[in-house]
Amino acid sequence: MGKKKIKKQTEEELIKEGTKIQEGEKPSELASVKSGRRVIKGKFFIQVSYNNTSIVAADDKGNVLAWSSAGSLGFKGPKKATPYAASKVAETVLEKVKKIDFGEVEIFVKGIGSGRESAVRALVGHGLNIALIKDTTPAPHNGPRPKKVRRV
């Protein structure tokens, strides 16, 4: 098997480690402890269709912090578009971002599905400081040219 090499610490390393222990911190804990992130303005994008519901949490620059959808939670078929699935998606996103301290939150809702109302209610009920709820559903201004009148 051979001899095992033993790493010897220098005096400086021993002194540093001793001061960390005296302060009440373990050396392994220093790297693993993270402070909670603070986002001054957050945005929640809710996209609701006839088939699915997805929610994305982002900061004001557009960097995605967390996301979830009804399909990723295991809902299949027509159950993905239900209000219950939409509320579960909102709870999942809020669970993922619970360490992040949001100052103000803007909610953007897009699409026409049955889960619109319940997704917004789940976000509002969590106690976020909501500054804006906006509907960004696209609507045609005039659309394509209609068909010619049929002559019989």
N, C-alpha and C positions, 0 to 999 in steps of 0.2 A: 504494500500500500504506500509506503513512503512516509516521510515526515510532513506534517501539516505546517504551513507557514503561519506564523502569528504576527499580526500587524501591530507594531508598537507606535503609540501616540507620542507626539512631541509634547514638551511642557506647555507650549502655548495652547494646544488643543485641549489638554487636560484642564487648564485654567478656564478656558471658554466654557467647557462642558460643566465645570463646577459652578460657574456663575449662573448658568441656565437653570441648573437644579435648585440653586438657592433662591432664585426668583420664582420658583414654583412651576416652571415649564419643563416639559420633557423634550429632549432634542428631536425626537421623532414627530412631536406634535407641531413643531414650528412650521414645517412645510405643509402639513395637512390642513391646518386651520385657515379658512377663507372668510373674509368679511363679506357681509351681504352687499350686493350691488345696488346702487341707487340710480334709478332712471327718472329724470325730471318730467319728461313727457313720454308717455307710452301710447301705443296704438294697438287696437284689437281689430282685426279684419275678419268679419263673419261672412262666409260665402254659403248661401243656402240655395240648393237647386231642388228639382223634383226628385232627385235620386240620392243626394248625399248632403252632408253638412260639414264644413271645415272651418276651423278658427285658427288664426295666426296671431301671435303676440309679438310685437316689434317695438323697438325704441323709435325716437323721433327721426333718426337718420334712415330707418328702414331695415336695420339689422334684425334678423329674426331671432327672438329669444326662445320661443317655444311654439309648437303647432300640434294640432290633433284633428282627426276627422272621425266620422262615425264608422267608416269602413275599417280604419286602423284599430278601433276599439272592439271589433268583432261583430258588429251589426251587419247582417247580410240581407240582400234583397230590398223589399219595400220598407223594412224596419229602419233602414238608414235615414230615411227622410222624415221620421216621426219627431214630434216635439220632445219626447223623452230622450231620444238619441242626441238631439241638439243640446239639451241641458247636461247630459253626461259628457259631451265633448267640451263644453264650457268648463265644467268642474275639473276635467283632466288638464286643460291648459292652465287653469288657475293653480292647480296642484304643482305643476311644473315650474311656475314662476312665483311661488309663494316666498322664496328667499329674496326676490327682487322687490325693492321698495319703490313703488310708483308714486310720483307726485300727482300728476294729472293724467287722465286716460281719455283718449278719444276712441269712439266705437264707430266703425264703418260697416254698414250692412249692405250686402249685394246679393241680389237674386230674389226669386219668388218661390218660396217653399213653405211648408207648414212649420218649420222649426225656427223661423225668424224671431218670433216673439219670445219663445222660451229660452233661446240662446241669449238674447239681450237681458231678459229677466234674471238669468243665472249669473251673468256678469255684474248686474246692478246689485243683486242680493249679496254679493260677496263683500261689499263695503269699499269698493274702489271709489276714488274721487273722480267722478265722471264730469268732464268739461263739455263734451259734445257727443251726440248720437246723430249720425248722418246716414241717409239712404243714398247709396251710389249705384242703384240699379240702372243699367243702361236702358234708355227708351229711344225708339226711333223718332227722328224729327219729321220725316215724311215717308221714308221707306222707298222701295223700288216702284217703278211705274206699274200701274195696274194693267191687267189683261184687257185686251180689246173686248167690246161688247159682242156677244155671240148673236149672229144673225141667222134666223131660221126661215 
